[in-house]
């Protein structure tokens, strides 16, 4: 009886995991702007219109234009929305 119960639990967990993966797969992750190179970015933009803008990626200062700053900020907002959706789905499935 324990084996049967264990198999049923495993089957249910597998189905839940497949549903979770399906729902997560339906969410598209925002594309990182080309002006923001790969690496660890602290999520902040610095500067002003008068002095120019910059970001730090892997502790290296990168100068960006005002347009690139706007792209990066939109990307950051989109990532916040993406992570909120992922959290909502995972919470729904209690994982």
PARODO-831402 format. One record per residue (C-alpha): residue in three letters; x, y, z. Coordinates in Angstrom, 3 decimals, always signed. Layout:
<sites>
SITE  resn      east     north        up
SITE   ALA         X         Y         Z
...
</sites>
This chain:
<sites>
SITE  resn      east     north        up
SITE   UNK    +0.000    +0.000    +0.000
SITE   UNK    +2.852    +2.394    +0.818
SITE   UNK    +4.400    +1.782    -2.582
SITE   UNK    +1.123    +2.563    -4.330
SITE   UNK    +0.679    +5.770    -2.309
SITE   UNK    +4.283    +6.782    -3.007
SITE   UNK    +3.792    +6.173    -6.726
SITE   UNK    +0.604    +8.254    -6.736
SITE   UNK    +2.356   +11.106    -4.919
SITE   UNK    +5.283   +10.974    -7.362
SITE   UNK    +2.901   +10.960   -10.318
SITE   UNK    +1.013   +13.961    -8.922
SITE   UNK    +4.258   +15.881    -8.268
SITE   UNK    +5.478   +15.125   -11.774
SITE   UNK    +2.212   +16.421   -13.260
SITE   UNK    +2.416   +19.579   -11.124
SITE   UNK    +6.029   +20.141   -12.160
SITE   UNK    +5.140   +19.710   -15.848
SITE   UNK    +2.279   +22.201   -15.470
SITE   UNK    +4.603   +24.658   -13.727
SITE   UNK    +7.220   +24.314   -16.474
SITE   UNK    +4.531   +24.792   -19.132
SITE   UNK    +3.225   +27.967   -17.482
SITE   UNK    +6.738   +29.336   -16.963
SITE   UNK    +7.561   +28.543   -20.597
SITE   UNK    +4.665   +30.709   -21.739
SITE   UNK    +6.272   +33.792   -20.168
SITE   UNK    +8.898   +35.400   -22.353
SITE   UNK   +11.922   +36.844   -20.603
SITE   UNK   +12.679   +40.432   -21.673
SITE   UNK   +15.592   +40.892   -24.065
SITE   UNK   +18.593   +42.632   -22.492
SITE   UNK   +19.437   +45.813   -24.452
SITE   UNK   +22.617   +45.701   -26.523
SITE   UNK   +23.856   +48.824   -24.742
SITE   UNK   +23.931   +46.812   -21.503
SITE   UNK   +26.658   +44.209   -21.968
SITE   UNK   +26.526   +40.821   -20.277
SITE   UNK   +27.746   +40.614   -16.735
SITE   UNK   +26.533   +41.609   -13.289
SITE   UNK   +24.622   +44.886   -13.367
SITE   UNK   +23.520   +46.455   -10.084
SITE   UNK   +20.216   +47.603   -11.598
SITE   UNK   +20.936   +51.323   -11.381
SITE   UNK   +21.610   +54.093   -13.856
SITE   UNK   +23.639   +57.103   -12.812
SITE   UNK   +24.067   +60.652   -14.017
SITE   UNK   +22.054   +63.493   -15.454
SITE   UNK   +21.283   +65.017   -18.813
SITE   UNK   +23.880   +67.727   -18.184
SITE   UNK   +26.754   +65.398   -17.230
SITE   UNK   +25.787   +62.242   -19.086
SITE   UNK   +24.626   +58.820   -17.954
SITE   UNK   +26.391   +55.652   -16.980
SITE   UNK   +25.878   +52.140   -15.604
SITE   UNK   +28.230   +49.751   -13.859
SITE   UNK   +28.580   +46.214   -15.183
SITE   UNK   +31.016   +43.956   -13.321
SITE   UNK   +32.206   +47.082   -11.462
SITE   UNK   +33.225   +48.731   -14.748
SITE   UNK   +31.722   +52.139   -15.576
SITE   UNK   +30.008   +52.241   -18.970
SITE   UNK   +28.913   +55.577   -20.431
SITE   UNK   +25.491   +55.506   -22.091
SITE   UNK   +23.303   +57.949   -23.999
SITE   UNK   +19.945   +59.257   -22.792
SITE   UNK   +18.200   +56.929   -25.275
SITE   UNK   +20.158   +53.954   -23.976
SITE   UNK   +19.260   +54.985   -20.418
SITE   UNK   +15.578   +54.902   -21.393
SITE   UNK   +16.014   +51.448   -22.972
SITE   UNK   +17.737   +50.147   -19.837
SITE   UNK   +15.059   +51.541   -17.546
SITE   UNK   +12.308   +49.957   -19.678
SITE   UNK   +14.218   +46.672   -19.575
SITE   UNK   +14.512   +46.924   -15.794
SITE   UNK   +10.756   +47.501   -15.449
SITE   UNK   +10.040   +44.587   -17.795
SITE   UNK   +12.320   +42.323   -15.737
SITE   UNK   +10.515   +43.355   -12.541
SITE   UNK    +7.211   +42.368   -14.176
SITE   UNK    +8.731   +39.100   -15.427
SITE   UNK   +10.012   +38.131   -11.965
SITE   UNK    +6.647   +39.049   -10.401
SITE   UNK    +4.855   +36.737   -12.868
SITE   UNK    +7.328   +33.922   -12.193
SITE   UNK    +6.848   +34.349    -8.437
SITE   UNK    +3.070   +34.352    -8.834
SITE   UNK    +3.157   +31.099   -10.824
SITE   UNK    +5.572   +29.430    -8.398
SITE   UNK    +3.479   +30.542    -5.412
SITE   UNK    +0.380   +29.133    -7.098
SITE   UNK    +2.134   +25.772    -7.393
SITE   UNK    +3.796   +26.148    -3.971
SITE   UNK    +7.318   +25.587    -5.235
</sites>
